[in-house]
């Protein structure tokens, strides 16, 4: 009788999901309904919700989200995009490839896929449309580029994974570095092929001086990236502390540079053009290195925007932890372990886990997907001999691919929202990127060294649960 009711409740909440009910409420309804059926005390739900968030490492989540908003608000993201275009604009499809490169650079500071898609998309989509690209392809490009937001460190989802599986967050960050770069390169190659076939994009001549000048203009972006990398990998900061330092750095330079930028561009600002982010080749050195920044009065709005995103993610983490607990009571872990364990072979089990992650990623956001499946699949993979860091990277790359797979495809919804292009129109333009990411995922799975070669195992565990 209990099993029948659990199935009926699951079907009911699935119907809610199909109708568009927020995933937090869908999981919450399921948790409460199944708890009542199993006579599982509801008081435990409140305790578990609290304990699910009572973890120091999760403080990095809102701080990296805030960093992303500060980078966009201060004009640093635009400078990184300009640098990427100056490096790749001479290739057919160079502006679109530069957008993918900018996504990788932005991901190295923000740690969020949706923030990467929204920020780079709002900057680069209009430029790509004006630069001779199909507008649907341009939107699909920034959606696909956002997938690296949770793979290239720092990564919000790596923090959650490390918390769940008791792994060093710093080791996870190191493990995601090369795979994230490979994902960007694979998507750029796919982009180049598509643009070559269709003749999309206007070319610019390669100019080493332009590359140097835009690189100088993006110095603060590179500084923020190096600050994160140096702090975490040298042991000076824990990932959480690195998030706080980076957010503070971006906030301080954004506020301090704002009046200087306004003074240097006072003529343009007085003419009603507001923040002038464009600069030409004859722009002076000082004007080039000073970012637009933001007025201190804008800071509360930036913090509020980040808080709203955190307010969506944090309850989802908490309720998914309760769901994971109930699934264990229902024997889901034992069932999956027995089913996959019967496969026996290393690769058979690894590929079966990948298939489950990919299927789940088509209907679930990365956070609940990770919280529900990772504690079940990771121990099975470990028993088979899969390195825990390698499996984490394989799992989360599969999770990231889910951002551009229907019917969920969060990045496609974000790209649709910022461009006004209907969701379903973007699907076919995403296929080349999806194909490139799947090949890269398979390569990462077959070559563990891509995830582990940079690890210094003597230091493993230093930042565990920090």
C-alpha positions in Angstrom: 0.0 0.0 0.0 2.8 2.4 0.9 4.6 1.7 -2.4 1.4 2.4 -4.3 0.9 5.8 -2.5 4.5 6.8 -3.1 4.1 6.1 -6.8 0.9 8.0 -7.0 2.5 11.0 -5.2 5.5 10.8 -7.5 3.1 10.9 -10.6 1.2 13.8 -9.1 4.3 16.0 -8.5 5.6 15.0 -11.9 2.4 16.5 -13.3 3.0 19.7 -11.3 6.5 19.9 -12.9 5.1 19.5 -16.4 2.6 22.3 -15.7 5.5 24.6 -14.7 5.4 24.5 -10.9 8.8 25.6 -9.6 11.1 22.7 -8.9 11.5 23.7 -5.2 7.7 23.3 -4.6 7.6 20.1 -6.6 10.3 18.5 -4.5 8.8 20.0 -1.3 5.3 18.5 -2.1 6.9 15.1 -2.8 8.9 15.3 0.5 5.9 16.1 2.6 3.6 13.6 0.9 6.0 10.7 1.1 6.9 11.6 4.7 3.2 11.4 5.7 2.9 8.0 3.9 6.0 6.6 5.6 4.9 8.0 8.9 8.2 10.0 8.9 8.0 12.7 11.5 7.6 16.2 9.9 9.7 17.7 12.6 12.7 16.0 11.0 12.0 17.9 7.8 12.6 21.2 9.7 15.7 20.0 11.3 17.2 18.6 8.1 16.3 21.8 6.2 18.3 23.8 8.7 21.2 21.3 8.9 21.3 21.1 5.1 22.4 24.7 4.9 24.4 24.9 8.1 27.7 24.4 6.3 30.5 27.0 6.1 31.5 26.0 2.6 28.1 27.0 1.2 28.9 30.6 2.1 30.9 30.6 -1.1 27.7 30.2 -3.1 26.2 33.7 -2.6 29.6 35.3 -2.7 30.5 34.0 -6.1 27.0 34.9 -7.4 27.6 38.4 -6.1 31.1 38.5 -7.8 29.4 37.7 -11.1 27.0 40.7 -10.7 29.8 43.0 -9.6 31.9 42.0 -12.6 29.0 42.8 -15.0 28.0 46.0 -13.2 31.6 47.3 -13.1 32.2 46.7 -16.9 34.9 44.0 -16.3 32.9 41.4 -18.3 32.7 43.7 -21.3 36.5 44.2 -21.3 37.1 40.4 -21.1 34.8 40.0 -24.1 36.7 42.7 -26.1 39.9 40.9 -25.4 38.5 37.6 -26.6 37.2 39.1 -29.8 40.6 40.8 -30.5 42.2 37.4 -30.3 39.7 35.5 -32.4 37.9 38.0 -34.6 40.2 37.2 -37.6 38.7 33.7 -37.9 35.4 32.9 -39.6 33.0 32.8 -36.7 35.5 34.6 -34.5 33.0 36.8 -32.7 31.0 33.8 -31.7 34.1 31.9 -30.7 35.1 35.0 -28.7 31.8 34.8 -26.9 32.5 31.2 -25.9 36.0 32.3 -24.8 34.5 35.1 -22.8 32.1 32.6 -21.1 35.2 30.6 -20.0 36.9 33.8 -18.6 33.8 34.9 -16.9 33.3 31.4 -15.4 36.7 31.6 -13.9 35.4 34.3 -11.6 31.7 33.8 -11.1 31.2 30.0 -10.8 27.6 30.1 -12.1 26.2 28.9 -15.5 23.1 31.0 -15.6 25.1 34.1 -14.6 27.6 33.4 -17.3 24.9 33.0 -20.0 23.0 36.1 -18.9 26.0 38.3 -18.6 27.9 37.3 -21.7 24.7 36.9 -23.6 23.5 40.4 -22.8 26.8 41.8 -24.0 27.7 39.6 -27.0 24.3 38.7 -28.6 23.6 42.1 -29.9 27.2 42.4 -31.3 26.9 39.0 -33.0 23.5 39.9 -34.5 25.0 43.1 -35.9 28.2 41.3 -37.0 26.5 39.0 -39.5 25.4 36.0 -37.4 22.0 34.3 -37.4 20.3 35.7 -34.3 19.1 32.2 -33.2 22.6 30.8 -33.6 24.0 33.7 -31.6 21.6 33.0 -28.7 22.3 29.3 -28.8 26.1 30.1 -28.7 25.9 32.0 -25.4 23.6 29.3 -24.0 26.1 26.6 -24.8 29.0 28.8 -23.6 27.3 29.1 -20.2 27.7 25.3 -19.6 31.3 25.8 -18.5 30.1 28.1 -15.7 30.0 25.2 -13.3 33.1 23.4 -14.6 35.8 26.0 -14.8 36.8 26.8 -11.2 35.6 28.3 -9.0 32.3 26.5 -9.3 29.3 26.7 -7.1 28.2 23.1 -7.9 31.7 21.7 -7.1 31.3 23.2 -3.6 28.0 21.5 -3.2 29.4 18.2 -4.5 32.4 18.4 -2.2 30.1 19.0 0.8 27.9 16.0 -0.1 30.7 13.5 -0.8 33.2 14.8 1.8 35.8 15.6 -0.8 38.4 18.4 -0.9 36.8 21.4 -2.7 40.2 22.6 -3.8 41.0 19.3 -5.4 37.6 19.4 -7.2 38.4 22.9 -8.5 41.8 21.7 -9.8 40.1 18.6 -11.4 37.7 20.8 -13.3 40.3 23.1 -14.8 41.5 21.1 -17.9 38.1 19.6 -18.7 36.5 23.1 -18.6 39.1 24.4 -21.0 38.6 21.4 -23.3 34.8 22.1 -23.3 35.4 25.7 -24.5 37.8 24.5 -27.2 35.4 21.8 -28.5 32.6 24.3 -28.7 34.8 26.8 -30.5 35.7 24.2 -33.0 32.0 23.3 -33.6 31.3 27.0 -33.9 34.0 27.5 -36.5 32.8 24.6 -38.6 29.1 25.9 -38.5 30.2 29.4 -39.4 32.4 28.2 -42.2 29.5 26.3 -43.7 27.1 29.2 -43.4 29.5 32.1 -44.0 28.4 33.8 -40.8 30.4 36.6 -39.2 32.4 39.6 -40.3 36.2 39.2 -40.2 38.7 41.6 -38.7 42.4 41.6 -39.4 44.6 40.2 -36.7 46.3 43.0 -34.9 48.8 42.3 -32.1 48.6 45.9 -30.9 44.8 45.6 -30.6 45.2 42.4 -28.6 47.7 44.1 -26.3 45.5 47.1 -25.8 42.3 45.1 -25.1 44.4 42.8 -22.8 45.5 45.9 -20.8 41.9 47.1 -20.7 40.9 43.7 -19.2 43.6 43.7 -16.5 41.2 43.8 -13.6 39.4 40.7 -15.0 42.6 38.8 -15.3 43.6 40.1 -11.8 40.4 38.7 -10.3 41.0 35.3 -12.0 44.6 35.2 -10.8 43.5 36.2 -7.3 41.1 33.2 -7.1 43.6 30.8 -8.6 46.6 31.9 -6.5 44.6 32.1 -3.3 43.0 28.7 -3.5 45.9 26.7 -5.1 48.6 28.2 -2.9 46.7 27.5 0.2 46.3 31.1 1.2 42.5 31.0 1.0 39.9 28.3 1.4 37.3 28.4 -1.5 34.9 30.2 0.8 37.5 32.8 1.7 38.5 33.2 -1.9 34.9 34.0 -2.8 34.8 36.7 -0.1 38.1 38.2 -1.2 37.2 38.2 -4.8 33.8 39.8 -4.2 35.4 42.4 -2.0 38.1 43.1 -4.6 35.4 43.6 -7.4 33.3 45.8 -5.1 36.2 48.0 -4.0 37.6 48.6 -7.5 34.1 49.1 -9.0 33.3 51.9 -6.5 36.8 53.5 -6.5 37.1 53.5 -10.3 33.6 55.0 -10.9 34.4 58.7 -10.2 37.7 58.4 -12.1 36.0 57.0 -15.1 33.2 59.6 -14.9 35.9 62.4 -14.8 37.9 61.0 -17.8 34.7 60.7 -19.8 32.9 63.7 -18.5 32.2 65.0 -22.0 30.4 61.9 -23.1 28.6 61.5 -19.8 27.4 65.1 -20.0 26.1 64.4 -23.5 23.7 61.9 -21.9 25.5 58.7 -22.9 25.9 57.5 -19.4 28.6 54.9 -18.8 30.7 54.7 -21.9 32.3 51.3 -22.1 33.5 51.6 -25.7 37.0 52.9 -26.4 38.9 53.2 -29.7 42.5 52.5 -30.6 43.5 56.1 -29.9 42.1 56.0 -26.3 44.7 57.0 -23.8 46.4 54.5 -21.5 44.8 55.8 -18.3 41.3 55.8 -19.9 41.9 52.3 -21.1 42.8 50.8 -17.8 40.0 52.5 -15.8 36.8 50.4 -15.9 33.3 52.1 -15.8 32.7 50.8 -12.2 29.4 51.7 -10.4 28.2 54.3 -8.0 28.1 53.2 -4.4 24.3 53.8 -4.5 24.1 50.9 -7.0 25.7 48.4 -4.6 22.5 47.6 -2.6 20.7 46.8 -5.9 23.6 44.5 -7.0 23.6 42.8 -3.6 19.8 42.4 -3.7 19.9 40.9 -7.2 22.5 38.3 -6.0 20.4 37.7 -2.9 17.4 36.9 -5.0 19.3 34.3 -6.9 20.7 32.8 -3.7 17.2 32.8 -2.3 16.1 30.5 -5.1 19.1 28.2 -4.8 19.5 27.8 -1.0 16.0 26.4 -0.3 16.4 24.1 -3.2 19.6 22.7 -1.7 17.9 22.3 1.7 14.8 20.5 0.4 16.9 18.3 -1.9 18.9 17.1 1.1 15.6 15.9 2.7 14.6 14.2 -0.5 17.9 12.4 -0.6 17.3 11.2 3.0 13.9 9.9 2.1 15.1 8.2 -1.0 17.6 6.3 1.2 14.8 5.2 3.4 12.9 3.9 0.4 15.9 1.8 -0.6 16.7 3.8 -3.8 20.4 3.7 -3.1 20.4 -0.1 -2.5 18.3 -0.7 -5.6 20.6 1.4 -7.9 23.7 -0.2 -6.3 22.4 -3.7 -7.0 21.4 -2.8 -10.6 24.6 -1.2 -11.5 26.8 -3.6 -9.5 25.5 -6.5 -11.6 27.2 -4.9 -14.6 30.5 -5.7 -13.1 32.8 -4.1 -15.6 34.5 -0.7 -14.8 33.5 1.0 -18.1 30.0 -0.5 -18.1 29.3 0.9 -14.6 30.9 4.3 -15.5 28.9 4.6 -18.7 25.7 3.5 -17.0 26.2 6.3 -14.4 26.8 8.8 -17.2 23.6 7.7 -18.9 21.6 8.2 -15.6 23.2 11.7 -15.1 22.4 12.7 -18.7 18.8 11.5 -18.5 18.2 13.2 -15.2 19.9 16.4 -16.5 17.2 16.7 -19.2 14.5 17.1 -16.5 16.3 18.4 -13.4 18.4 21.4 -12.7 22.1 20.6 -11.8 21.6 21.2 -8.1 18.9 18.7 -7.3 20.4 16.3 -9.8 23.7 16.5 -7.9 22.2 16.3 -4.5 19.9 13.3 -5.3 22.2 11.2 -7.6 25.8 12.0 -6.5 25.6 10.3 -3.1 24.1 7.2 -4.8 26.4 6.9 -7.8 29.7 8.1 -6.4 30.2 5.2 -3.9 29.2 2.7 -6.7 31.8 4.2 -9.0 34.4 4.2 -6.2 33.9 0.5 -5.5 34.6 -0.2 -9.2 37.9 1.7 -8.9 36.9 5.1 -10.4 39.0 7.9 -8.8 36.6 10.1 -6.7 37.8 13.4 -8.3 37.6 11.9 -11.8 34.1 10.7 -11.2 33.1 14.1 -9.7 34.3 15.8 -12.9 32.6 13.3 -15.2 29.3 13.6 -13.2 29.3 17.4 -13.2 30.3 17.7 -16.9 27.2 15.5 -17.6 25.2 17.8 -15.3 26.5 20.8 -17.3 25.4 19.3 -20.6 21.9 19.2 -19.2 21.8 23.0 -19.3 21.2 22.8 -23.0 19.2 19.7 -23.3 15.3 19.8 -23.5 12.9 19.8 -21.9 14.6 21.6 -19.0 17.7 23.2 -20.5 18.0 26.1 -18.1 20.6 28.0 -20.2 18.2 27.9 -23.1 15.5 29.6 -21.0 18.0 32.2 -19.8 19.2 32.9 -23.4 15.5 33.0 -24.5 14.8 35.5 -21.7 17.6 37.9 -22.6 17.1 37.8 -26.4 13.4 37.4 -26.7 13.8 34.3 -29.0 11.4 31.5 -28.3 12.9 28.5 -26.4 12.1 25.9 -29.0 13.6 27.9 -31.9 17.0 27.6 -30.2 17.0 23.9 -29.9 18.3 23.0 -33.4 21.0 25.6 -33.3 22.3 24.1 -30.1 22.8 20.6 -31.6 26.4 21.3 -32.9 27.5 22.4 -29.4 25.7 19.5 -27.8 27.5 17.0 -30.1 30.9 18.7 -29.3 30.2 18.5 -25.6 29.2 14.9 -25.7 32.4 13.9 -27.5 34.4 15.9 -24.9 32.5 14.3 -22.1 33.4 10.8 -23.4 37.0 11.8 -23.7 37.1 13.1 -20.1 35.5 9.8 -19.0 38.0 7.7 -20.9 41.1 9.7 -19.9 41.1 10.1 -16.1 44.4 12.0 -16.2 42.5 15.0 -17.7 40.9 15.4 -14.3 43.7 14.3 -12.0 47.0 15.2 -13.6 47.1 18.7 -11.9 46.3 17.3 -8.4 48.9 17.4 -5.7 47.7 14.5 -3.7 50.0 15.3 -0.7 47.7 18.3 -0.1 44.4 16.5 -0.6 41.9 17.2 2.1 43.5 20.4 3.3 40.4 22.4 2.4 37.9 19.7 3.1 34.6 21.3 4.2 35.9 24.8 4.1 
